[in-house]
Amino acid sequence: MAASQIVSRRALPRSVDRLDRDRQAAPQVFERLRGMIISLELPPGSPLSRAALAGQFGVSSTPIRDALMRLEEEGLVDVFPQYATVVSRVDVRLAQQAHFLRQAVELEIVRMLAMRRDEAFAAELHATIVRQQQFAKAGDFEKFMAADNEFHAQLYAATDKQDIWLLVRSRSGHIDRLRRLHLPSPGKAQDIVRHHKLIAKAIGAGEPEAAQKHLRTHLSGTLSELDQIRSRHPEYLSN
């Protein structure tokens, strides 16, 4: 057997290992980049160099390319072939559509949960709210938003609608960035906590109409302040 053939066969497992590592890395790179965009660590207009990102994450260009493709599908990056890839501006129309979708789904979810009058589940929601309060007091907006998402994910999970949560989340990048821009406003974090408490209380008390009322108020808060957000960050928003 030729020496070149031996080398080739010995090299094959390395390439397979690298491929496996790339496959494992791609979702992690996507989630990290998505989180950086939603948190505005990478604000709208930020250039995204594949080579620089590959070096930053310690991976090949393949998971970077795959992550950017997924982010483009969610409308969070704009890709200009042979030129540049940049973080997209917040699309208000897409944010409004995401709000419509989320409200339609979650109004039914909280109604279902309140009809059950599950006090144990309401207690689980309150435990999440306590963590939110702690993050609000510490001024840790990233952990606060993570706990906010956890609260809503719990609602979906309790009604066996986890796949719908993943769909809603994939459509919520623009509204989530609006929420992040709005969050530092005086009293905003406290309003979110208060609304969550009211929703959880209504679910535990078996009051579907009250649960829906408080959820509707909760989800409408950011879009009701759209003009204020736009005046503060005109360079971040489109249309």
N, C-alpha and C positions, 0 to 999 in steps of 0.2 A: 504493500500500500504506500502511495506517495506521501512524503512528509506534509505537503500542502493540504492533502485530504485530512490527515490527522489533526492539523492545526485548525482546519475549518470545522471539523466535528467537535473539537474541544471548545471552540469559540461559541458554538451555538447556544449552549446553556446560558452564557453571559448575556447574549442578546435577548434570550427569552426572559431572563431575570429582569433586564432593563425594561422590556415591554411590560412585564407584570408590575414593576414599580411605577411606570408611567400611568398604567391603568388605575392603580391604587391612588396615585397622587392627583389625578385629574379632578375628582370630586372635591378633594380637600382644597386644591388651588381655587376651584370655582367658588366654594363657600367663603374662603378667605377674601378673595377679590370682591365678591358680592357684598360681604360685610363691610369692607373698606369703602365701597361706593355708597351703600345705604347710610353708613355713619358719617359720610362726607369727609372721611380721612382722605379719600380720593374725590375731590369735588368735581362738579361738571366742568368739562373742558380739559381735565387732566390728561396728558398724553400717556399712552401705555405702550412701552417698548417691550416686544417679546423677549429680546435678548436680556434686557435689564430685569424683567420679571423672572426669567428662567434662572438668572444668577441669584436673585433675591430669595427664591423659593428652593434653590438647589435642585432643580429638575431640568429635564431636556425641554426643547421647544414644543414637544407634542402635547403634554398636558396644558401648557399655556395656551396653545392654539385652540384646544378643545374647550377650555374654560371661556375664552373670549368668544367663541362661537355661541356658547350657551348664553352668555351675557348679552350678546347681540340679539338673540332670539327674545330675550326679556326686555329688549329696548334700553338696556343700561349702558351700552357702548355703541359708538358709531364707528364703523370700519370703512376706511377709504382705501381701496386696494392700491398697493404699490406706493402708498403715501403715508398714512398714519391711522392709528386707532386711538380714539379719545373717549373719555367718559361722556355720555350724552347729557344734555340739559334735561331738566325735569319737564316732562310733557304733561301739561295740565289736563288735556283731554283724556290721556290714558289714566291719569290719576283719578279723574272723575268716573271713568268706566270701572276701574278697580273698586272704587267706593260703592258704586251701584251693585256690583257683583257681590262684594263682601256683605253689604247690608242685607241684600235679598236672602243670602244663605244663612247668615247669623241670626236674623230675626226668627226664622223657622227653628233654628237650633235652640235658641234660648226658650222659645215657646215649648218645644218638646221636653227640654230639661225641667222647666217649671211645672209642667203637667205631671212629672214624676214626683215632684216634691222631695228631692234627694238631699237631705240635710248633710249627709256625709260628704257628698260631692261639693256642696257649698262650702264645707269646712276646708276641703282641699283648695278651693279657689281662694279662700281667705288666707291660707298659708302662702300662696303666691303673692297675694296683695301685700302681705307683711314684708316680704322681701323687696317688693317695689317701693314701699315706703322708706325702707332703709337706704335703697339706692338713690331715691329722691333727696333724702336728707344729706347724703354724701355728695350730691351733685354729679353722680356717675351716670350720665345719660345713656351710655352704651349698654350697661347692665340693666338700666331701667327699661330700655326698649326691648332687651332680650326677655325680661320678665313679663313685659306687656304682651309680647308674642306668645310666651308660654301660657299666659292666661287664656288667650283666644284658642291656642292649640288644644288646651284642655277641654274646651267646649266641644270642639270637633271630635276629639278622641272619645269623649263620654257618650257621643251619639253614633260612634263607629263611622265617622266621616273623615278619617285621616287623609284619604286620597284627595278629597275635596279641599282640605286644608293645603295640601301641597300645590294644587291647582291655583287656589286663591293667592297663596304666597308667591307663586311664580308670576302672577299678574300685578303684584302690589309694590314693585320696586319704585315706581314714581310716587305713589301716595305715601309710601314709607319715607321717602326722602323729604317730601313736604312736611310730614310729621316731625322728622328730625330737625328741620329748619324751624318749626314752630315750637318745639319742646322747650327751648331755653326761655320762652316768654314767661313773664312773672305769673305764677299761679297755674301754669299749664299742667305741670306734672301732678300737682295736687288735685286738679280737676279730673285727671285720668284715674287717679287712685280712688277718688270719691265715686266716680261712675262705676268703676269695677266693684266697689263695695255694694252699691245699690243693685247692680245686676246680680251679684252673688246672693244678696239678701232675698231678692225677689224669687230667685230659683229655689232657695232653701225653704221659702215660705209658701211655695206653690202658687205664685202669682204671675201667670204668663203675660198678661197685659202690661203689668208694671215692668217686667223683665224686658219686654220689647220696647217700651217707652224709654227706659234708661239706656238701652243699647243704641237706639236711634240717636239719642242726644250725644252719646259717647262717640259714635263713629262720624258724626257730622261736624265735630269741633274744628278740625283743621281746615276743611274746605270753606267753612263759614268765615275764616280769617284769611282767605286767599289774597285779598287785596293788600292786607298788611304784610303778609309774607312776601308778596311780589315787590312791594315798595322797599323792603329791606334787602332783598336779594334779587334784583332784576336780572343780573347776569347769569343766574342759575336756572331761570325758568324760560320755557318757550310757550308761545301762543297763550 
